[in-house]
Amino acid sequence: MTNRASMHTILRASLVFAAVALTGCPDDPAEDGDSGSSTGADTGSDTMVTPPAESSSSGAADTISPDSGSSTAGGSETTSGEDPFVFPTDPYDAYTQIDRHGAVEAGTAGILASQGLGLLPGQDVALRDEYNASNPVEDANGLWLDEITESVQFFHDSFDDDLEALMLVPATVNETVQQAGPVIVPDTIKYDPAVATSYPNGRALTDPVVDITLAAVLLDLGAPGQTLDLFAGLPLNPPANDVAFGEEFPYLAPPHAP
């Protein structure tokens, strides 16, 4: 284990290697030409936003077929050659950011991990709302280092004994910071086009990102046989979705009926 000052030093050092990911995240979001929701290496971070009230919509009754370009409104079918995927063009500052997803679960596992999902009496995770509304530039400036440090310590205090019982070698806290720090701080998607796409270098829909992140946080990746995909190869989660991904955009299967 190490003291908090040492962990902060290592986390800050890790920011040097990830600084390039911040080029698309200005201090003033209104200066960014992109819309409120972004994906991939262009901005380095995915965000979830609430749309402005004046955004146009075809209505809940309208459906669009990506194959034929035809739309059905109120039961009547019309055909047009227009692009079936039309996205809002509102400026960035017309939106209010309520969530962000660069490194998967960074806001849940990295902020107030000891509070779980916040569903039980006495659990308070309101601080996560502040994290989700903040900018990766603030991550790089150290705004969330205290919270991340406490969460890392919580995971090791809670799970190191279990890992050792499975004959696995836990990482030290310093090793965790070195392995996972560049992915989580700042919370952006890093992508090197010269390297194969696989999380944490970019992200594919099929990547078991939570299992990979847990391995980076908990395991000594320098120990024999302990790799980033170790947990992904164990029966911790279903090996595949119950409905396969599609071969064309938007790739995801329709949601299950409530």
Beta strands, then each sheet from edge to edge (+ up, - down):
strand 1: 47-50
strand 2: 63-64
strand 3: 70-73
strand 4: 76-79
strand 5: 96-100
sheet 1: 1+ 5-
sheet 2: 2+ 3- 4+
end
